């Protein structure tokens, strides 16, 4: 994906200034920055290998796996 050049960035900034007004720009960009930080925080939490959701599913499968093996042993010995 091509990176916008300086002329494109200036044009985008002028359009944003016309839409929101020069006085509101710090507020708008502050909100955008907070949103980006929150998104990065949540996406890094989702990618951790030891998160609680995956550990719960691992324990559930470990608890269920021995049960069928025991019932199969009981049916073979009878």
MMTF fields as JSON, N, C-alpha, C and O atoms, coordinates in Angstrom:
{
  "mmtfVersion": "1.0.0",
  "mmtfProducer": "UNKNOWN",
  "numBonds": 311,
  "numAtoms": 312,
  "numGroups": 78,
  "numChains": 1,
  "numModels": 1,
  "chainsPerModel": [1],
  "groupsPerChain": [78],
  "chainIdList": ["A"],
  "bondAtomList": [4, 2, 8, 6, 12, 10, 16, 14, 20, 18, 24, 22, 28, 26, 32, 30, 36, 34, 40, 38, 44, 42, 48, 46, 52, 50, 56, 54, 60, 58, 64, 62, 68, 66, 72, 70, 76, 74, 80, 78, 84, 82, 88, 86, 92, 90, 96, 94, 100, 98, 104, 102, 108, 106, 112, 110, 116, 114, 120, 118, 124, 122, 128, 126, 132, 130, 136, 134, 140, 138, 144, 142, 148, 146, 152, 150, 156, 154, 160, 158, 164, 162, 168, 166, 172, 170, 176, 174, 180, 178, 184, 182, 188, 186, 192, 190, 196, 194, 200, 198, 204, 202, 208, 206, 212, 210, 216, 214, 220, 218, 224, 222, 228, 226, 232, 230, 236, 234, 240, 238, 244, 242, 248, 246, 252, 250, 256, 254, 260, 258, 264, 262, 268, 266, 272, 270, 276, 274, 280, 278, 284, 282, 288, 286, 292, 290, 296, 294, 300, 298, 304, 302, 308, 306],
  "bondOrderList": [1, 1, 1, 1, 1, 1, 1, 1, 1, 1, 1, 1, 1, 1, 1, 1, 1, 1, 1, 1, 1, 1, 1, 1, 1, 1, 1, 1, 1, 1, 1, 1, 1, 1, 1, 1, 1, 1, 1, 1, 1, 1, 1, 1, 1, 1, 1, 1, 1, 1, 1, 1, 1, 1, 1, 1, 1, 1, 1, 1, 1, 1, 1, 1, 1, 1, 1, 1, 1, 1, 1, 1, 1, 1, 1, 1, 1],
  "groupList": [{"groupName": "UNK", "atomNameList": ["N", "CA", "C", "O"], "elementList": ["N", "C", "C", "O"], "formalChargeList": [0, 0, 0, 0], "bondAtomList": [1, 0, 2, 1, 3, 2], "bondOrderList": [1, 1, 2], "singleLetterCode": "X", "chemCompType": "L-PEPTIDE LINKING"}],
  "groupTypeList": [0, 0, 0, 0, 0, 0, 0, 0, 0, 0, 0, 0, 0, 0, 0, 0, 0, 0, 0, 0, 0, 0, 0, 0, 0, 0, 0, 0, 0, 0, 0, 0, 0, 0, 0, 0, 0, 0, 0, 0, 0, 0, 0, 0, 0, 0, 0, 0, 0, 0, 0, 0, 0, 0, 0, 0, 0, 0, 0, 0, 0, 0, 0, 0, 0, 0, 0, 0, 0, 0, 0, 0, 0, 0, 0, 0, 0, 0],
  "groupIdList": [1, 2, 3, 4, 5, 6, 7, 8, 9, 10, 11, 12, 13, 14, 15, 16, 17, 18, 19, 20, 21, 22, 23, 24, 25, 26, 27, 28, 29, 30, 31, 32, 33, 34, 35, 36, 37, 38, 39, 40, 41, 42, 43, 44, 45, 46, 47, 48, 49, 50, 51, 52, 53, 54, 55, 56, 57, 58, 59, 60, 61, 62, 63, 64, 65, 66, 67, 68, 69, 70, 71, 72, 73, 74, 75, 76, 77, 78],
  "secStructList": [7, 7, 7, 7, 7, 2, 2, 2, 2, 2, 2, 2, 2, 2, 2, 2, 2, 2, 2, 2, 7, 4, 4, 4, 2, 2, 2, 2, 2, 2, 2, 2, 2, 2, 2, 2, 2, 2, 2, 2, 2, 2, 2, 2, 2, 2, 2, 7, 6, 6, 7, 2, 2, 2, 2, 2, 2, 2, 2, 2, 2, 2, 2, 2, 2, 2, 2, 2, 2, 2, 2, 2, 2, 2, 2, 2, 2, 7],
  "xCoordList": [0.854, 0.0, 0.897, 1.774, 0.693, 1.551, 1.321, 0.204, 2.409, 2.36, 2.044, 2.649, 1.09, 0.782, 1.972, 2.659, 2.192, 3.289, 2.934, 1.826, 3.875, 3.635, 2.474, 1.734, 2.313, 1.217, -0.141, -1.074, -0.242, -1.5, -1.801, -2.952, -0.766, -0.968, -1.435, -2.302, -0.874, -1.291, -2.74, -3.519, -3.099, -4.471, -5.456, -6.526, -5.097, -5.952, -6.087, -7.184, -4.998, -5.025, -5.909, -6.648, -5.844, -6.677, -8.157, -8.992, -8.485, -9.88, -10.385, -11.509, -9.565, -9.959, -10.143, -11.075, -9.265, -9.386, -10.669, -11.308, -11.042, -12.279, -13.505, -14.496, -13.449, -14.598, -14.795, -15.915, -13.734, -13.848, -13.491, -13.861, -12.805, -12.355, -10.992, -10.679, -10.187, -8.813, -8.785, -7.878, -9.741, -9.762, -10.026, -9.597, -10.72, -11.078, -10.045, -10.158, -9.057, -8.086, -7.363, -7.254, -6.862, -6.205, -7.136, -6.715, -8.399, -9.395, -9.624, -9.668, -9.767, -10.033, -8.858, -9.044, -7.653, -6.482, -6.183, -5.636, -6.533, -6.392, -7.315, -6.923, -8.544, -9.493, -9.037, -9.178, -8.492, -7.974, -6.813, -6.73, -5.933, -4.799, -5.242, -4.681, -6.246, -6.778, -7.383, -7.214, -8.081, -8.68, -7.641, -7.804, -6.564, -5.489, -4.805, -4.516, -4.541, -3.921, -4.799, -4.305, -6.096, -7.009, -7.077, -7.121, -7.084, -7.104, -5.849, -5.933, -4.695, -3.441, -3.417, -2.945, -3.923, -3.954, -4.83, -4.43, -6.011, -6.922, -6.388, -6.536, -5.771, -5.249, -4.049, -3.842, -3.247, -2.124, -2.618, -1.993, -3.721, -4.293, -4.866, -4.787, -5.445, -6.025, -4.959, -5.228, -3.759, -2.716, -1.86, -1.059, -1.99, -1.163, -1.505, -2.682, -0.493, -0.768, -1.346, -2.044, -1.092, -1.554, -2.781, -2.963, -3.64, -4.813, -5.819, -5.754, -6.738, -7.638, -8.591, -8.96, -8.994, -9.95, -9.352, -10.019, -8.107, -7.504, -7.145, -7.197, -6.778, -6.445, -7.695, -7.62, -8.846, -10.084, -10.466, -10.907, -10.305, -10.652, -9.671, -10.053, -8.411, -7.433, -7.783, -7.662, -8.212, -8.556, -9.823, -9.943, -10.76, -11.99, -11.694, -12.249, -10.835, -10.535, -9.718, -9.861, -8.855, -8.064, -8.947, -8.706, -9.977, -10.861, -11.759, -12.076, -12.176, -13.073, -12.353, -12.96, -11.102, -10.376, -10.223, -10.441, -9.865, -9.714, -11.03, -11.015, -12.156, -13.433, -13.814, -14.188, -13.743, -14.083, -13.096, -13.488, -11.845, -10.863, -11.175, -11.019, -11.613, -11.96, -13.19, -13.241, -14.182, -15.385, -15.07, -15.687, -14.131, -13.754, -13.026, -13.198, -12.214, -11.503, -12.483, -12.318, -13.502, -14.491, -15.305, -15.632, -15.635, -16.426, -15.591, -16.14, -14.278, -13.407, -13.184, -13.111, -13.074, -12.815, -14.072, -13.938, -15.247, -16.499, -16.9, -17.935],
  "yCoordList": [-1.169, 0.0, 1.228, 1.352, 2.13, 3.31, 4.276, 4.447, 4.892, 5.863, 7.229, 7.618, 7.979, 9.303, 10.255, 10.263, 11.035, 11.992, 13.242, 13.359, 14.183, 15.407, 16.249, 16.858, 16.286, 17.065, 16.469, 17.203, 15.154, 14.503, 14.73, 14.954, 14.673, 14.896, 16.321, 16.527, 17.303, 18.696, 18.864, 19.554, 18.237, 18.32, 17.702, 18.259, 16.564, 15.925, 16.822, 16.964, 17.423, 18.311, 19.531, 19.95, 20.105, 21.263, 20.875, 21.635, 19.698, 19.246, 19.02, 19.4, 18.407, 18.174, 19.501, 19.649, 20.471, 21.782, 22.486, 23.166, 22.325, 22.945, 22.266, 22.934, 20.958, 20.244, 20.528, 20.797, 20.471, 20.572, 21.941, 22.251, 22.751, 24.046, 23.901, 22.853, 24.949, 24.903, 24.72, 24.066, 25.272, 25.174, 23.766, 23.412, 22.963, 21.604, 20.553, 19.398, 20.914, 19.928, 19.18, 17.957, 19.843, 19.079, 18.062, 16.96, 18.438, 17.535, 16.319, 15.184, 16.573, 15.494, 14.535, 13.321, 15.064, 14.188, 13.489, 12.386, 14.118, 13.458, 12.251, 11.2, 12.413, 11.296, 10.175, 8.999, 10.53, 9.52, 8.769, 7.546, 9.479, 8.845, 7.893, 6.807, 8.295, 7.414, 6.163, 5.064, 6.323, 5.17, 4.201, 2.987, 4.731, 3.88, 3.148, 1.957, 3.84, 3.18, 2.068, 0.992, 2.325, 1.312, 0.103, -1.04, 0.362, -0.732, -1.583, -2.811, -0.952, -1.698, -2.502, -3.639, -1.918, -2.614, -3.855, -4.928, -3.722, -4.859, -5.916, -7.11, -5.502, -6.495, -7.226, -8.4, -6.564, -7.258, -8.221, -9.258, -7.905, -8.818, -10.058, -11.153, -9.902, -11.032, -11.981, -13.173, -11.49, -12.309, -13.048, -13.894, -12.767, -13.433, -14.917, -15.277, -15.783, -17.22, -17.734, -18.748, -17.091, -17.571, -16.857, -16.742, -16.367, -15.66, -16.626, -17.831, -16.106, -16.946, -17.755, -18.868, -17.237, -17.954, -19.247, -20.281, -19.205, -20.42, -21.397, -22.606, -20.919, -21.829, -22.534, -23.681, -21.855, -22.506, -23.618, -24.682, -23.393, -24.44, -25.59, -26.739, -25.311, -26.386, -27.265, -28.487, -26.669, -27.469, -28.262, -29.39, -27.709, -28.446, -29.679, -30.747, -29.551, -30.704, -31.733, -32.93, -31.293, -32.247, -33.03, -34.215, -32.382, -33.072, -34.053, -35.111, -33.733, -34.594, -35.753, -36.802, -35.602, -36.643, -37.937, -38.997, -37.939, -39.208, -39.956, -41.184, -39.271, -39.92, -40.949, -42.061, -40.649, -41.669, -42.841, -43.975, -42.589, -43.666, -44.639, -45.847, -44.136, -45.003, -45.839, -47.02, -45.244, -46.015, -47.073, -48.138, -46.806, -47.801, -48.965, -50.112, -48.682, -49.753, -50.629, -51.848, -50.03, -50.776, -51.694, -52.814, -51.235, -52.058, -53.209, -54.271, -53.024, -54.088, -55.169, -56.346, -54.817, -55.796, -56.583, -57.66, -56.13, -56.799, -57.856, -58.495],
  "zCoordList": [0.0, 0.0, 0.0, 0.856, -0.94, -1.025, 0.14, 0.628, 0.559, 1.653, 1.06, 0.061, 1.665, 1.125, 1.269, 2.29, 0.251, 0.25, 1.026, 1.55, 1.103, 1.876, 1.331, 2.104, 0.01, -0.574, -0.178, 0.147, -0.206, 0.183, 1.668, 2.042, 2.512, 3.946, 4.229, 5.077, 3.532, 3.708, 3.258, 3.914, 2.146, 1.648, 2.653, 2.896, 3.228, 4.238, 5.463, 6.004, 5.902, 7.064, 6.809, 7.7, 5.607, 5.263, 5.274, 5.766, 4.737, 4.719, 6.142, 6.47, 6.98, 8.376, 9.096, 9.886, 8.836, 9.477, 9.042, 9.845, 7.787, 7.311, 7.924, 8.219, 8.116, 8.672, 10.16, 10.594, 10.931, 12.381, 12.929, 14.061, 12.193, 12.682, 13.346, 13.91, 13.278, 13.767, 15.285, 15.8, 16.002, 17.462, 17.964, 19.062, 17.184, 17.613, 17.194, 17.604, 16.404, 15.919, 17.036, 16.947, 18.086, 19.151, 19.807, 20.159, 19.968, 20.543, 19.643, 20.116, 18.348, 17.393, 17.341, 17.428, 17.2, 17.098, 18.425, 18.433, 19.536, 20.83, 20.939, 21.446, 20.457, 20.463, 19.545, 19.88, 18.393, 17.464, 18.116, 18.006, 18.781, 19.459, 20.559, 20.707, 21.333, 22.382, 21.774, 22.304, 20.677, 20.006, 19.496, 19.619, 18.918, 18.41, 19.553, 19.435, 20.663, 21.83, 22.384, 22.72, 22.482, 23.0, 22.063, 22.518, 20.766, 19.796, 19.912, 19.915, 20.006, 20.147, 21.441, 21.461, 22.516, 23.805, 23.716, 24.167, 23.144, 23.036, 22.084, 22.346, 20.986, 20.045, 20.633, 20.323, 21.478, 22.103, 23.177, 23.4, 23.844, 24.829, 24.159, 24.717, 22.966, 22.253, 21.728, 21.578, 21.447, 20.843, 21.856, 21.457, 23.159, 24.161, 24.225, 24.263, 24.237, 24.236, 25.547, 25.535, 26.657, 27.944, 28.448, 29.661, 27.555, 28.037, 28.649, 28.405, 29.434, 30.224, 29.349, 29.724, 28.214, 27.377, 26.841, 26.844, 26.382, 25.839, 26.943, 26.718, 28.139, 29.226, 29.743, 30.183, 29.695, 30.112, 29.15, 29.583, 27.866, 26.908, 26.993, 26.772, 27.308, 27.463, 28.652, 28.569, 29.753, 30.929, 30.681, 31.159, 29.955, 29.662, 28.828, 29.087, 27.84, 26.989, 27.74, 27.492, 28.661, 29.436, 30.394, 30.626, 30.959, 31.881, 31.154, 31.699, 29.94, 29.195, 28.526, 28.314, 28.194, 27.457, 28.252, 27.665, 29.541, 30.251, 30.458, 30.54, 30.545, 30.822, 29.763, 30.136, 28.461, 27.472, 27.484, 27.209, 27.791, 27.824, 28.948, 28.775, 30.101, 31.224, 30.903, 31.247, 30.25, 29.926, 28.874, 28.876, 27.983, 26.994, 27.64, 27.227, 28.648, 29.367, 30.119, 30.156, 30.72, 31.476, 30.567, 30.957, 29.367, 28.464, 27.902, 27.606, 27.748, 27.235, 28.292, 27.94, 29.567, 30.602, 30.963, 31.543, 30.667, 31.032, 30.09, 30.284]
}
